[in-house]
């Protein structure tokens, strides 16, 4: 993802913002995968 930060506020720490957002997306993806595996396991072993 490309972000033009040249017109942003000088006090905004854009690299830290992007690092935090990337981490959030990674955790969200991992959580979704975990939940799909959990539900598939429950469907297989509990039914």
PDBQT receptor file of N, H, CA, C and O in Angstrom, charges set to zero:
ATOM      1  N   UNK A   1       0.838  -1.162   0.000  1.00  0.00    +0.000 N 
ATOM      2  CA  UNK A   1       0.000   0.000   0.000  1.00  0.00    +0.000 C 
ATOM      3  C   UNK A   1       0.884   1.226   0.000  1.00  0.00    +0.000 C 
ATOM      4  O   UNK A   1       1.799   1.343   0.815  1.00  0.00    +0.000 OA
ATOM      5  N   UNK A   2       0.615   2.127  -0.902  1.00  0.00    +0.000 N 
ATOM      6  H   UNK A   2      -0.128   2.032  -1.564  1.00  0.00    +0.000 HD
ATOM      7  CA  UNK A   2       1.394   3.355  -0.984  1.00  0.00    +0.000 C 
ATOM      8  C   UNK A   2       0.581   4.503  -0.413  1.00  0.00    +0.000 C 
ATOM      9  O   UNK A   2      -0.601   4.660  -0.718  1.00  0.00    +0.000 OA
ATOM     10  N   UNK A   3       1.228   5.294   0.416  1.00  0.00    +0.000 N 
ATOM     11  H   UNK A   3       2.188   5.166   0.664  1.00  0.00    +0.000 HD
ATOM     12  CA  UNK A   3       0.556   6.410   1.059  1.00  0.00    +0.000 C 
ATOM     13  C   UNK A   3       1.401   7.654   0.888  1.00  0.00    +0.000 C 
ATOM     14  O   UNK A   3       2.568   7.683   1.278  1.00  0.00    +0.000 OA
ATOM     15  N   UNK A   4       0.808   8.680   0.304  1.00  0.00    +0.000 N 
ATOM     16  H   UNK A   4      -0.140   8.656  -0.013  1.00  0.00    +0.000 HD
ATOM     17  CA  UNK A   4       1.511   9.941   0.123  1.00  0.00    +0.000 C 
ATOM     18  C   UNK A   4       1.350  10.758   1.407  1.00  0.00    +0.000 C 
ATOM     19  O   UNK A   4       0.262  11.256   1.697  1.00  0.00    +0.000 OA
ATOM     20  N   UNK A   5       2.430  10.894   2.172  1.00  0.00    +0.000 N 
ATOM     21  H   UNK A   5       3.314  10.490   1.937  1.00  0.00    +0.000 HD
ATOM     22  CA  UNK A   5       2.374  11.603   3.442  1.00  0.00    +0.000 C 
ATOM     23  C   UNK A   5       2.999  12.989   3.354  1.00  0.00    +0.000 C 
ATOM     24  O   UNK A   5       3.238  13.614   4.387  1.00  0.00    +0.000 OA
ATOM     25  N   UNK A   6       3.270  13.484   2.154  1.00  0.00    +0.000 N 
ATOM     26  H   UNK A   6       3.076  12.976   1.315  1.00  0.00    +0.000 HD
ATOM     27  CA  UNK A   6       3.955  14.768   2.009  1.00  0.00    +0.000 C 
ATOM     28  C   UNK A   6       3.082  15.950   2.439  1.00  0.00    +0.000 C 
ATOM     29  O   UNK A   6       3.612  16.982   2.850  1.00  0.00    +0.000 OA
ATOM     30  N   UNK A   7       1.764  15.819   2.352  1.00  0.00    +0.000 N 
ATOM     31  H   UNK A   7       1.333  14.980   2.018  1.00  0.00    +0.000 HD
ATOM     32  CA  UNK A   7       0.867  16.912   2.731  1.00  0.00    +0.000 C 
ATOM     33  C   UNK A   7       0.275  16.720   4.118  1.00  0.00    +0.000 C 
ATOM     34  O   UNK A   7      -0.629  17.461   4.506  1.00  0.00    +0.000 OA
ATOM     35  N   UNK A   8       0.765  15.740   4.877  1.00  0.00    +0.000 N 
ATOM     36  H   UNK A   8       1.499  15.138   4.562  1.00  0.00    +0.000 HD
ATOM     37  CA  UNK A   8       0.228  15.471   6.201  1.00  0.00    +0.000 C 
ATOM     38  C   UNK A   8       0.744  16.445   7.239  1.00  0.00    +0.000 C 
ATOM     39  O   UNK A   8       1.618  17.271   6.976  1.00  0.00    +0.000 OA
ATOM     40  N   UNK A   9       0.182  16.325   8.413  1.00  0.00    +0.000 N 
ATOM     41  H   UNK A   9      -0.528  15.654   8.627  1.00  0.00    +0.000 HD
ATOM     42  CA  UNK A   9       0.583  17.180   9.528  1.00  0.00    +0.000 C 
ATOM     43  C   UNK A   9       1.994  16.784   9.978  1.00  0.00    +0.000 C 
ATOM     44  O   UNK A   9       2.285  15.593  10.090  1.00  0.00    +0.000 OA
ATOM     45  N   UNK A  10       2.872  17.752  10.237  1.00  0.00    +0.000 N 
ATOM     46  H   UNK A  10       2.637  18.719  10.146  1.00  0.00    +0.000 HD
ATOM     47  CA  UNK A  10       4.261  17.420  10.592  1.00  0.00    +0.000 C 
ATOM     48  C   UNK A  10       4.385  16.666  11.920  1.00  0.00    +0.000 C 
ATOM     49  O   UNK A  10       5.375  15.967  12.139  1.00  0.00    +0.000 OA
ATOM     50  N   UNK A  11       3.398  16.798  12.800  1.00  0.00    +0.000 N 
ATOM     51  H   UNK A  11       2.594  17.366  12.622  1.00  0.00    +0.000 HD
ATOM     52  CA  UNK A  11       3.473  16.110  14.092  1.00  0.00    +0.000 C 
ATOM     53  C   UNK A  11       3.037  14.647  13.996  1.00  0.00    +0.000 C 
ATOM     54  O   UNK A  11       3.232  13.881  14.940  1.00  0.00    +0.000 OA
ATOM     55  N   UNK A  12       2.454  14.259  12.876  1.00  0.00    +0.000 N 
ATOM     56  H   UNK A  12       2.295  14.881  12.109  1.00  0.00    +0.000 HD
ATOM     57  CA  UNK A  12       1.971  12.891  12.714  1.00  0.00    +0.000 C 
ATOM     58  C   UNK A  12       3.136  11.958  12.398  1.00  0.00    +0.000 C 
ATOM     59  O   UNK A  12       3.938  12.229  11.504  1.00  0.00    +0.000 OA
ATOM     60  N   UNK A  13       3.217  10.865  13.139  1.00  0.00    +0.000 N 
ATOM     61  H   UNK A  13       2.566  10.645  13.865  1.00  0.00    +0.000 HD
ATOM     62  CA  UNK A  13       4.277   9.875  12.943  1.00  0.00    +0.000 C 
ATOM     63  C   UNK A  13       3.750   8.777  12.013  1.00  0.00    +0.000 C 
ATOM     64  O   UNK A  13       3.293   7.728  12.467  1.00  0.00    +0.000 OA
ATOM     65  N   UNK A  14       3.823   9.037  10.706  1.00  0.00    +0.000 N 
ATOM     66  H   UNK A  14       4.194   9.888  10.337  1.00  0.00    +0.000 HD
ATOM     67  CA  UNK A  14       3.247   8.120   9.726  1.00  0.00    +0.000 C 
ATOM     68  C   UNK A  14       3.908   6.741   9.715  1.00  0.00    +0.000 C 
ATOM     69  O   UNK A  14       3.187   5.751   9.592  1.00  0.00    +0.000 OA
ATOM     70  N   UNK A  15       5.223   6.613   9.835  1.00  0.00    +0.000 N 
ATOM     71  H   UNK A  15       5.809   7.417   9.935  1.00  0.00    +0.000 HD
ATOM     72  CA  UNK A  15       5.805   5.261   9.860  1.00  0.00    +0.000 C 
ATOM     73  C   UNK A  15       5.291   4.425  11.043  1.00  0.00    +0.000 C 
ATOM     74  O   UNK A  15       5.036   3.230  10.887  1.00  0.00    +0.000 OA
ATOM     75  N   UNK A  16       5.141   5.032  12.197  1.00  0.00    +0.000 N 
ATOM     76  H   UNK A  16       5.347   6.002  12.323  1.00  0.00    +0.000 HD
ATOM     77  CA  UNK A  16       4.613   4.301  13.352  1.00  0.00    +0.000 C 
ATOM     78  C   UNK A  16       3.149   3.945  13.149  1.00  0.00    +0.000 C 
ATOM     79  O   UNK A  16       2.706   2.864  13.535  1.00  0.00    +0.000 OA
ATOM     80  N   UNK A  17       2.405   4.854  12.545  1.00  0.00    +0.000 N 
ATOM     81  H   UNK A  17       2.765   5.733  12.232  1.00  0.00    +0.000 HD
ATOM     82  CA  UNK A  17       0.998   4.584  12.245  1.00  0.00    +0.000 C 
ATOM     83  C   UNK A  17       0.878   3.390  11.303  1.00  0.00    +0.000 C 
ATOM     84  O   UNK A  17       0.057   2.501  11.530  1.00  0.00    +0.000 OA
ATOM     85  N   UNK A  18       1.682   3.364  10.261  1.00  0.00    +0.000 N 
ATOM     86  H   UNK A  18       2.349   4.086  10.076  1.00  0.00    +0.000 HD
ATOM     87  CA  UNK A  18       1.627   2.258   9.299  1.00  0.00    +0.000 C 
ATOM     88  C   UNK A  18       2.074   0.946   9.934  1.00  0.00    +0.000 C 
ATOM     89  O   UNK A  18       1.524  -0.109   9.619  1.00  0.00    +0.000 OA
ATOM     90  N   UNK A  19       3.069   0.996  10.828  1.00  0.00    +0.000 N 
ATOM     91  H   UNK A  19       3.516   1.853  11.084  1.00  0.00    +0.000 HD
ATOM     92  CA  UNK A  19       3.526  -0.212  11.513  1.00  0.00    +0.000 C 
ATOM     93  C   UNK A  19       2.425  -0.760  12.420  1.00  0.00    +0.000 C 
ATOM     94  O   UNK A  19       2.206  -1.970  12.476  1.00  0.00    +0.000 OA
ATOM     95  N   UNK A  20       1.743   0.124  13.120  1.00  0.00    +0.000 N 
ATOM     96  H   UNK A  20       1.921   1.107  13.074  1.00  0.00    +0.000 HD
ATOM     97  CA  UNK A  20       0.651  -0.298  13.994  1.00  0.00    +0.000 C 
ATOM     98  C   UNK A  20      -0.501  -0.884  13.189  1.00  0.00    +0.000 C 
ATOM     99  O   UNK A  20      -1.059  -1.915  13.565  1.00  0.00    +0.000 OA
ATOM    100  N   UNK A  21      -0.860  -0.240  12.092  1.00  0.00    +0.000 N 
ATOM    101  H   UNK A  21      -0.407   0.597  11.786  1.00  0.00    +0.000 HD
ATOM    102  CA  UNK A  21      -1.956  -0.724  11.249  1.00  0.00    +0.000 C 
ATOM    103  C   UNK A  21      -1.605  -2.081  10.628  1.00  0.00    +0.000 C 
ATOM    104  O   UNK A  21      -2.461  -2.962  10.546  1.00  0.00    +0.000 OA
ATOM    105  N   UNK A  22      -0.374  -2.249  10.198  1.00  0.00    +0.000 N 
ATOM    106  H   UNK A  22       0.321  -1.533  10.264  1.00  0.00    +0.000 HD
ATOM    107  CA  UNK A  22       0.051  -3.537   9.637  1.00  0.00    +0.000 C 
ATOM    108  C   UNK A  22      -0.024  -4.637  10.690  1.00  0.00    +0.000 C 
ATOM    109  O   UNK A  22      -0.429  -5.761  10.395  1.00  0.00    +0.000 OA
ATOM    110  N   UNK A  23       0.366  -4.311  11.908  1.00  0.00    +0.000 N 
ATOM    111  H   UNK A  23       0.696  -3.398  12.148  1.00  0.00    +0.000 HD
ATOM    112  CA  UNK A  23       0.261  -5.282  12.995  1.00  0.00    +0.000 C 
ATOM    113  C   UNK A  23      -1.180  -5.642  13.295  1.00  0.00    +0.000 C 
ATOM    114  O   UNK A  23      -1.498  -6.805  13.544  1.00  0.00    +0.000 OA
ATOM    115  N   UNK A  24      -2.051  -4.645  13.271  1.00  0.00    +0.000 N 
ATOM    116  H   UNK A  24      -1.792  -3.701  13.068  1.00  0.00    +0.000 HD
ATOM    117  CA  UNK A  24      -3.479  -4.890  13.479  1.00  0.00    +0.000 C 
ATOM    118  C   UNK A  24      -4.040  -5.822  12.412  1.00  0.00    +0.000 C 
ATOM    119  O   UNK A  24      -4.789  -6.748  12.724  1.00  0.00    +0.000 OA
ATOM    120  N   UNK A  25      -3.679  -5.579  11.156  1.00  0.00    +0.000 N 
ATOM    121  H   UNK A  25      -3.071  -4.826  10.903  1.00  0.00    +0.000 HD
ATOM    122  CA  UNK A  25      -4.161  -6.440  10.071  1.00  0.00    +0.000 C 
ATOM    123  C   UNK A  25      -3.639  -7.863  10.228  1.00  0.00    +0.000 C 
ATOM    124  O   UNK A  25      -4.378  -8.818   9.989  1.00  0.00    +0.000 OA
ATOM    125  N   UNK A  26      -2.377  -8.022  10.626  1.00  0.00    +0.000 N 
ATOM    126  H   UNK A  26      -1.776  -7.246  10.820  1.00  0.00    +0.000 HD
ATOM    127  CA  UNK A  26      -1.802  -9.350  10.816  1.00  0.00    +0.000 C 
ATOM    128  C   UNK A  26      -2.538 -10.106  11.917  1.00  0.00    +0.000 C 
ATOM    129  O   UNK A  26      -2.905 -11.267  11.732  1.00  0.00    +0.000 OA
ATOM    130  N   UNK A  27      -2.755  -9.468  13.049  1.00  0.00    +0.000 N 
ATOM    131  H   UNK A  27      -2.457  -8.525  13.200  1.00  0.00    +0.000 HD
ATOM    132  CA  UNK A  27      -3.457 -10.111  14.158  1.00  0.00    +0.000 C 
ATOM    133  C   UNK A  27      -4.882 -10.471  13.758  1.00  0.00    +0.000 C 
ATOM    134  O   UNK A  27      -5.376 -11.536  14.130  1.00  0.00    +0.000 OA
ATOM    135  N   UNK A  28      -5.553  -9.597  13.006  1.00  0.00    +0.000 N 
ATOM    136  H   UNK A  28      -5.152  -8.732  12.704  1.00  0.00    +0.000 HD
ATOM    137  CA  UNK A  28      -6.914  -9.865  12.555  1.00  0.00    +0.000 C 
ATOM    138  C   UNK A  28      -6.954 -11.084  11.637  1.00  0.00    +0.000 C 
ATOM    139  O   UNK A  28      -7.832 -11.935  11.777  1.00  0.00    +0.000 OA
ATOM    140  N   UNK A  29      -6.018 -11.173  10.708  1.00  0.00    +0.000 N 
ATOM    141  H   UNK A  29      -5.304 -10.481  10.595  1.00  0.00    +0.000 HD
ATOM    142  CA  UNK A  29      -5.966 -12.320   9.796  1.00  0.00    +0.000 C 
ATOM    143  C   UNK A  29      -5.697 -13.611  10.559  1.00  0.00    +0.000 C 
ATOM    144  O   UNK A  29      -6.330 -14.633  10.292  1.00  0.00    +0.000 OA
ATOM    145  N   UNK A  30      -4.767 -13.573  11.501  1.00  0.00    +0.000 N 
ATOM    146  H   UNK A  30      -4.253 -12.744  11.718  1.00  0.00    +0.000 HD
ATOM    147  CA  UNK A  30      -4.460 -14.766  12.287  1.00  0.00    +0.000 C 
ATOM    148  C   UNK A  30      -5.658 -15.193  13.131  1.00  0.00    +0.000 C 
ATOM    149  O   UNK A  30      -5.924 -16.388  13.262  1.00  0.00    +0.000 OA
ATOM    150  N   UNK A  31      -6.372 -14.248  13.693  1.00  0.00    +0.000 N 
ATOM    151  H   UNK A  31      -6.156 -13.278  13.586  1.00  0.00    +0.000 HD
ATOM    152  CA  UNK A  31      -7.547 -14.564  14.487  1.00  0.00    +0.000 C 
ATOM    153  C   UNK A  31      -8.633 -15.200  13.629  1.00  0.00    +0.000 C 
ATOM    154  O   UNK A  31      -9.287 -16.147  14.066  1.00  0.00    +0.000 OA
ATOM    155  N   UNK A  32      -8.831 -14.700  12.428  1.00  0.00    +0.000 N 
ATOM    156  H   UNK A  32      -8.300 -13.931  12.074  1.00  0.00    +0.000 HD
ATOM    157  CA  UNK A  32      -9.835 -15.271  11.531  1.00  0.00    +0.000 C 
ATOM    158  C   UNK A  32      -9.463 -16.704  11.167  1.00  0.00    +0.000 C 
ATOM    159  O   UNK A  32     -10.324 -17.584  11.168  1.00  0.00    +0.000 OA
ATOM    160  N   UNK A  33      -8.196 -16.947  10.856  1.00  0.00    +0.000 N 
ATOM    161  H   UNK A  33      -7.496 -16.232  10.855  1.00  0.00    +0.000 HD
ATOM    162  CA  UNK A  33      -7.746 -18.304  10.525  1.00  0.00    +0.000 C 
ATOM    163  C   UNK A  33      -7.947 -19.228  11.726  1.00  0.00    +0.000 C 
ATOM    164  O   UNK A  33      -8.423 -20.352  11.571  1.00  0.00    +0.000 OA
ATOM    165  N   UNK A  34      -7.586 -18.760  12.917  1.00  0.00    +0.000 N 
ATOM    166  H   UNK A  34      -7.199 -17.846  13.043  1.00  0.00    +0.000 HD
ATOM    167  CA  UNK A  34      -7.759 -19.560  14.126  1.00  0.00    +0.000 C 
ATOM    168  C   UNK A  34      -9.229 -19.914  14.337  1.00  0.00    +0.000 C 
ATOM    169  O   UNK A  34      -9.550 -21.057  14.662  1.00  0.00    +0.000 OA
ATOM    170  N   UNK A  35     -10.121 -18.942  14.156  1.00  0.00    +0.000 N 
ATOM    171  H   UNK A  35      -9.860 -18.014  13.892  1.00  0.00    +0.000 HD
ATOM    172  CA  UNK A  35     -11.540 -19.203  14.364  1.00  0.00    +0.000 C 
ATOM    173  C   UNK A  35     -12.102 -20.180  13.337  1.00  0.00    +0.000 C 
ATOM    174  O   UNK A  35     -12.947 -21.010  13.675  1.00  0.00    +0.000 OA
ATOM    175  N   UNK A  36     -11.647 -20.094  12.097  1.00  0.00    +0.000 N 
ATOM    176  H   UNK A  36     -10.961 -19.420  11.823  1.00  0.00    +0.000 HD
ATOM    177  CA  UNK A  36     -12.097 -21.038  11.072  1.00  0.00    +0.000 C 
ATOM    178  C   UNK A  36     -11.639 -22.449  11.431  1.00  0.00    +0.000 C 
ATOM    179  O   UNK A  36     -12.415 -23.399  11.317  1.00  0.00    +0.000 OA
ATOM    180  N   UNK A  37     -10.385 -22.596  11.863  1.00  0.00    +0.000 N 
ATOM    181  H   UNK A  37      -9.754 -21.825  11.955  1.00  0.00    +0.000 HD
ATOM    182  CA  UNK A  37      -9.871 -23.909  12.260  1.00  0.00    +0.000 C 
ATOM    183  C   UNK A  37     -10.627 -24.420  13.479  1.00  0.00    +0.000 C 
ATOM    184  O   UNK A  37     -10.973 -25.599  13.539  1.00  0.00    +0.000 OA
ATOM    185  N   UNK A  38     -10.884 -23.560  14.442  1.00  0.00    +0.000 N 
ATOM    186  H   UNK A  38     -10.602 -22.602  14.393  1.00  0.00    +0.000 HD
ATOM    187  CA  UNK A  38     -11.618 -23.950  15.641  1.00  0.00    +0.000 C 
ATOM    188  C   UNK A  38     -13.024 -24.427  15.298  1.00  0.00    +0.000 C 
ATOM    189  O   UNK A  38     -13.458 -25.470  15.785  1.00  0.00    +0.000 OA
ATOM    190  N   UNK A  39     -13.740 -23.672  14.464  1.00  0.00    +0.000 N 
ATOM    191  H   UNK A  39     -13.386 -22.824  14.068  1.00  0.00    +0.000 HD
ATOM    192  CA  UNK A  39     -15.093 -24.066  14.090  1.00  0.00    +0.000 C 
ATOM    193  C   UNK A  39     -15.104 -25.347  13.267  1.00  0.00    +0.000 C 
ATOM    194  O   UNK A  39     -15.992 -26.181  13.440  1.00  0.00    +0.000 OA
ATOM    195  N   UNK A  40     -14.142 -25.515  12.382  1.00  0.00    +0.000 N 
ATOM    196  H   UNK A  40     -13.420 -24.837  12.241  1.00  0.00    +0.000 HD
ATOM    197  CA  UNK A  40     -14.065 -26.754  11.602  1.00  0.00    +0.000 C 
ATOM    198  C   UNK A  40     -13.781 -27.933  12.523  1.00  0.00    +0.000 C 
ATOM    199  O   UNK A  40     -14.370 -29.002  12.363  1.00  0.00    +0.000 OA
ATOM    200  N   UNK A  41     -12.887 -27.746  13.483  1.00  0.00    +0.000 N 
ATOM    201  H   UNK A  41     -12.409 -26.877  13.613  1.00  0.00    +0.000 HD
ATOM    202  CA  UNK A  41     -12.600 -28.800  14.447  1.00  0.00    +0.000 C 
ATOM    203  C   UNK A  41     -13.808 -29.140  15.300  1.00  0.00    +0.000 C 
ATOM    204  O   UNK A  41     -14.062 -30.313  15.574  1.00  0.00    +0.000 OA
ATOM    205  N   UNK A  42     -14.551 -28.135  15.721  1.00  0.00    +0.000 N 
ATOM    206  H   UNK A  42     -14.345 -27.183  15.498  1.00  0.00    +0.000 HD
ATOM    207  CA  UNK A  42     -15.767 -28.375  16.500  1.00  0.00    +0.000 C 
ATOM    208  C   UNK A  42     -16.810 -29.121  15.672  1.00  0.00    +0.000 C 
ATOM    209  O   UNK A  42     -17.483 -30.022  16.172  1.00  0.00    +0.000 OA
ATOM    210  N   UNK A  43     -16.936 -28.740  14.409  1.00  0.00    +0.000 N 
ATOM    211  H   UNK A  43     -16.389 -28.008  14.002  1.00  0.00    +0.000 HD
ATOM    212  CA  UNK A  43     -17.912 -29.408  13.537  1.00  0.00    +0.000 C 
ATOM    213  C   UNK A  43     -17.530 -30.869  13.318  1.00  0.00    +0.000 C 
ATOM    214  O   UNK A  43     -18.401 -31.736  13.242  1.00  0.00    +0.000 OA
ATOM    215  N   UNK A  44     -16.250 -31.138  13.219  1.00  0.00    +0.000 N 
ATOM    216  H   UNK A  44     -15.542 -30.434  13.281  1.00  0.00    +0.000 HD
ATOM    217  CA  UNK A  44     -15.787 -32.503  12.964  1.00  0.00    +0.000 C 
ATOM    218  C   UNK A  44     -15.846 -33.370  14.219  1.00  0.00    +0.000 C 
ATOM    219  O   UNK A  44     -16.332 -34.499  14.163  1.00  0.00    +0.000 OA
ATOM    220  N   UNK A  45     -15.361 -32.863  15.343  1.00  0.00    +0.000 N 
ATOM    221  H   UNK A  45     -14.966 -31.946  15.389  1.00  0.00    +0.000 HD
ATOM    222  CA  UNK A  45     -15.237 -33.676  16.538  1.00  0.00    +0.000 C 
ATOM    223  C   UNK A  45     -16.477 -33.670  17.436  1.00  0.00    +0.000 C 
ATOM    224  O   UNK A  45     -16.654 -34.610  18.212  1.00  0.00    +0.000 OA
ATOM    225  N   UNK A  46     -17.327 -32.673  17.365  1.00  0.00    +0.000 N 
ATOM    226  H   UNK A  46     -17.183 -31.910  16.735  1.00  0.00    +0.000 HD
ATOM    227  CA  UNK A  46     -18.454 -32.592  18.259  1.00  0.00    +0.000 C 
ATOM    228  C   UNK A  46     -19.773 -33.041  17.634  1.00  0.00    +0.000 C 
ATOM    229  O   UNK A  46     -20.758 -33.260  18.339  1.00  0.00    +0.000 OA
ATOM    230  N   UNK A  47     -19.786 -33.175  16.322  1.00  0.00    +0.000 N 
ATOM    231  H   UNK A  47     -18.986 -32.997  15.750  1.00  0.00    +0.000 HD
ATOM    232  CA  UNK A  47     -21.031 -33.566  15.656  1.00  0.00    +0.000 C 
ATOM    233  C   UNK A  47     -20.908 -34.973  15.135  1.00  0.00    +0.000 C 
ATOM    234  O   UNK A  47     -21.850 -35.494  14.539  1.00  0.00    +0.000 OA
TER     235      UNK A  47
